[in-house]
C-alpha cells in the first residue's frame, strides 16, 4: 500500500480525502488515472478474497468536490 501518490498508484481509497489528492488525480494522464473507490470496495474485496470490480464502488468526483474539507467552525456558523 502506498501512502504517497506516485505513478504506481492504481487505486485511491476514498475516506475523507484531501484537496492535494484531487489535484494530483486531475493532473494524471487520462489513460493511466487510478480508480477512486469507496472504502466498501476494499472491505468487500478483502472479504471475498479477491479484487472486486471497481465499477460498483467508484466515487464520482465530477458531481461535487468530494475532497473539500469543511472546518467544524464553518459548520457551526451556518
Number of C-alpha atoms within 10 A of each C-alpha: 5 10 7 9 13 10 11 10 15 14 16 22 19 20 12 10 15 13 13 12 14 17 11 12 17 12 9 13 10 9 6 11 17 17 18 20 20 19 16 15 20 18 11 13 15 12 10 10 9 10 12 14 10 16 11 11 18 18 18 11 12 7 7 8 12 17 17 13 11 8 8 8 8 8 8 7 6 5
